[in-house]
Amino acid sequence: MADKFPKTKVRIVRYLADKTDLTQAQVASVLEQLAKLAYAGAKEKGGFPVPGLGKVSMIQRKARMGFNPKTQEKIQIPAKTVVKFRLSKTAKDAILAK
């Protein structure tokens, strides 16, 4: 495999198919179903955990005051809903290991 760390869906599917006993079509299907599950699960209270990676969740941000950096004018930033991904301790330790 040319890439040590594949960065596109096609390359990730190929890589996982090479590392498992699954076909590329099966791997692609698993990834699609995992994504659909995460989208639906993120809307639920508590979010959706991705084992070994972290948790996808939906949070409410409060309205707040901000400013335009160009004019220094104060502006009101409205409340909104955002999607957040929080890494698990296992993932942080693996990534930040020395």
Backbone bond lengths (Angstrom), bond angles and torsions (degrees), N, CA, C in turn:
res aa  C-N    CA-C-N  psi(-1)  N-CA   C-N-CA  omega(-1)  CA-C   N-CA-C  phi
1 M - - - 1.455 - - 1.520 108.57 -
2 A 1.318 117.29 132.26 1.451 122.44 -176.10 1.528 112.26 -68.79
3 D 1.335 117.45 -42.57 1.457 121.00 -178.49 1.519 110.18 -93.56
4 K 1.322 115.55 130.74 1.455 119.07 174.68 1.528 109.39 -72.65
5 F 1.332 116.46 -36.96 1.458 122.72 179.06 1.519 108.86 -125.42
6 P 1.332 116.89 94.13 1.472 120.14 -178.46 1.530 111.10 -62.49
7 K 1.337 116.60 140.42 1.460 120.68 -175.36 1.516 114.03 -121.31
8 T 1.318 118.07 3.05 1.464 120.49 175.53 1.520 108.27 -118.95
9 K 1.322 116.04 160.65 1.464 119.94 -178.73 1.522 111.07 -60.11
10 V 1.327 116.67 -43.90 1.466 120.81 -178.71 1.526 110.63 -60.36
11 R 1.318 116.67 -44.97 1.466 120.01 -179.12 1.519 112.04 -70.12
12 I 1.336 116.86 -35.53 1.462 119.74 176.62 1.526 109.78 -65.11
13 V 1.323 117.19 -43.18 1.470 121.36 178.50 1.522 110.11 -61.00
14 R 1.326 117.41 -46.89 1.474 120.69 178.88 1.527 111.40 -59.85
15 Y 1.328 115.20 -45.38 1.466 120.83 -178.82 1.531 110.53 -60.61
16 L 1.329 117.07 -48.67 1.464 120.53 -179.18 1.528 111.77 -66.33
17 A 1.321 117.20 -35.92 1.468 120.17 176.68 1.530 110.35 -64.36
18 D 1.338 116.81 -38.82 1.467 120.68 177.99 1.530 111.66 -66.20
19 K 1.335 116.51 -33.46 1.469 120.97 -175.94 1.526 113.59 -87.73
20 T 1.334 117.41 -10.86 1.466 120.75 -178.15 1.529 109.53 -125.43
21 D 1.310 116.02 179.37 1.465 121.37 176.80 1.520 110.99 -93.40
22 L 1.327 117.51 22.00 1.458 121.90 -178.96 1.527 110.67 -101.65
23 T 1.327 114.63 154.74 1.466 119.14 174.78 1.521 108.35 -80.78
24 Q 1.336 115.99 167.37 1.461 120.15 177.86 1.528 110.29 -62.42
25 A 1.325 117.59 -37.50 1.465 121.09 179.27 1.525 110.46 -64.68
26 Q 1.315 117.48 -40.49 1.461 121.01 178.81 1.523 111.32 -66.10
27 V 1.320 116.99 -43.16 1.468 121.40 178.70 1.528 109.82 -62.70
28 A 1.326 117.34 -44.49 1.465 121.48 179.12 1.527 110.18 -60.74
29 S 1.317 116.97 -40.98 1.456 121.10 178.85 1.528 111.44 -64.54
30 V 1.317 116.73 -42.64 1.466 120.80 178.29 1.526 110.19 -61.96
31 L 1.323 117.72 -44.59 1.471 121.10 178.91 1.525 111.60 -62.31
32 E 1.324 117.04 -41.82 1.466 121.00 179.12 1.528 110.96 -64.21
33 Q 1.325 117.13 -43.26 1.464 120.72 179.90 1.526 111.24 -67.81
34 L 1.332 117.43 -36.98 1.456 121.02 176.78 1.526 110.13 -63.54
35 A 1.326 116.97 -42.36 1.463 121.00 178.58 1.525 110.66 -63.13
36 K 1.341 117.48 -45.41 1.466 120.70 178.82 1.527 111.28 -61.48
37 L 1.321 115.99 -41.15 1.459 121.05 178.44 1.529 110.74 -63.71
38 A 1.329 116.66 -41.98 1.471 121.25 178.88 1.524 111.10 -65.46
39 Y 1.342 118.12 -40.29 1.470 121.21 178.89 1.523 110.55 -61.08
40 A 1.317 116.34 -46.36 1.466 120.46 -179.64 1.526 110.85 -70.93
41 G 1.317 116.98 -41.12 1.465 121.42 -178.35 1.514 113.61 -67.69
42 A 1.326 117.41 -30.28 1.464 120.87 -179.91 1.521 111.16 -64.69
43 K 1.328 116.70 -26.46 1.463 121.30 -179.67 1.521 112.15 -77.33
44 E 1.320 117.24 -19.41 1.458 121.83 -178.97 1.528 110.40 -78.99
45 K 1.329 115.70 156.43 1.462 120.21 176.93 1.525 108.41 -63.41
46 G 1.299 117.84 132.09 1.455 122.05 -179.34 1.519 113.49 94.75
47 G 1.320 117.92 -12.71 1.455 121.15 176.50 1.517 113.44 76.62
48 F 1.326 115.21 -167.50 1.458 122.38 -178.03 1.524 109.38 -123.79
49 P 1.345 118.02 115.28 1.461 119.75 178.82 1.530 111.72 -80.46
50 V 1.315 116.04 135.99 1.456 122.29 172.47 1.528 104.79 -107.23
51 P 1.334 118.20 102.25 1.466 121.36 -173.17 1.525 112.74 -50.94
52 G 1.319 115.20 130.01 1.457 121.41 179.14 1.517 114.66 83.42
53 L 1.333 118.44 -10.79 1.466 121.04 -179.04 1.520 113.12 -116.69
54 G 1.313 117.41 -53.33 1.452 119.86 -177.35 1.506 112.03 162.28
55 K 1.343 115.07 -153.17 1.451 119.83 -176.59 1.523 110.30 -137.36
56 V 1.338 115.40 135.11 1.464 123.10 175.51 1.524 106.43 -98.81
57 S 1.333 116.63 127.65 1.457 118.68 179.12 1.522 110.54 -145.57
58 M 1.317 114.28 162.38 1.453 121.80 179.09 1.530 106.72 -107.68
59 I 1.331 117.38 129.88 1.458 119.98 -179.71 1.528 110.24 -129.01
60 Q 1.316 114.88 157.26 1.455 121.60 176.89 1.527 108.35 -98.88
61 R 1.305 117.55 125.71 1.460 121.37 173.01 1.519 108.13 -95.89
62 K 1.315 116.42 136.81 1.456 121.51 179.79 1.523 110.27 -75.11
63 A 1.327 115.54 157.34 1.461 120.40 172.99 1.531 107.38 -67.19
64 R 1.315 116.36 147.32 1.465 119.60 -178.87 1.519 110.53 -153.33
65 M 1.308 114.67 166.76 1.463 120.59 176.34 1.525 108.03 -91.39
66 G 1.308 115.55 138.68 1.452 122.05 175.97 1.508 108.03 -135.40
67 F 1.320 115.62 -168.98 1.460 118.25 176.54 1.509 110.47 -148.96
68 N 1.318 113.66 152.10 1.458 120.78 176.50 1.527 106.05 -79.94
69 P 1.332 118.64 117.11 1.461 120.12 -176.24 1.533 113.07 -65.39
70 K 1.310 116.24 -22.79 1.457 119.67 -179.17 1.532 111.88 -76.09
71 T 1.351 115.16 -43.54 1.468 119.85 -175.66 1.517 113.14 -107.55
72 Q 1.319 117.94 -7.88 1.468 124.22 -175.78 1.531 112.22 63.53
73 E 1.319 117.33 13.39 1.452 122.04 178.97 1.531 109.52 -74.84
74 K 1.344 115.98 134.54 1.463 120.28 177.90 1.525 109.12 -75.14
75 I 1.343 114.61 139.00 1.462 120.08 178.91 1.522 109.21 -134.12
76 Q 1.307 115.74 153.80 1.462 121.49 176.66 1.526 107.91 -91.68
77 I 1.326 116.64 122.78 1.460 122.04 176.87 1.530 106.49 -97.51
78 P 1.327 118.51 119.28 1.468 120.82 -175.18 1.532 112.45 -71.42
79 A 1.325 115.86 159.04 1.457 121.57 174.56 1.526 108.37 -65.32
80 K 1.330 115.96 148.83 1.458 118.99 177.82 1.515 110.61 -157.03
81 T 1.319 114.97 163.56 1.456 122.49 176.81 1.520 108.33 -98.77
82 V 1.341 116.99 132.64 1.455 121.30 179.26 1.531 109.69 -130.25
83 V 1.305 115.73 158.66 1.461 122.20 175.57 1.519 107.14 -99.40
84 K 1.323 115.26 135.98 1.457 120.92 -176.54 1.527 109.22 -128.39
85 F 1.326 116.54 141.42 1.464 121.07 173.36 1.514 107.20 -118.07
86 R 1.317 115.43 124.22 1.460 120.14 -178.88 1.525 108.65 -115.14
87 L 1.333 117.06 122.87 1.462 121.37 -179.93 1.519 111.20 -66.91
88 S 1.323 115.51 145.56 1.459 120.33 175.72 1.525 109.50 -78.77
89 K 1.322 116.59 162.41 1.453 121.20 178.76 1.530 109.98 -61.73
90 T 1.323 116.47 -38.75 1.463 121.11 178.86 1.522 110.80 -59.25
91 A 1.336 116.85 -45.24 1.466 121.02 -179.89 1.529 110.76 -66.55
92 K 1.323 116.75 -43.41 1.470 120.09 178.69 1.517 110.96 -59.42
93 D 1.335 116.16 -46.34 1.468 120.49 -179.70 1.525 111.64 -62.82
94 A 1.340 117.43 -40.15 1.466 121.26 179.83 1.528 111.10 -67.63
95 I 1.331 116.83 -39.80 1.464 121.05 -177.69 1.528 111.33 -74.90
96 L 1.328 116.47 -40.64 1.456 120.46 -174.85 1.524 113.77 -92.18
97 A 1.342 117.86 3.26 1.463 121.64 -178.99 1.518 110.35 -58.89
98 K 1.292 114.53 140.41 1.470 119.36 -178.29 1.495 111.64 -92.51
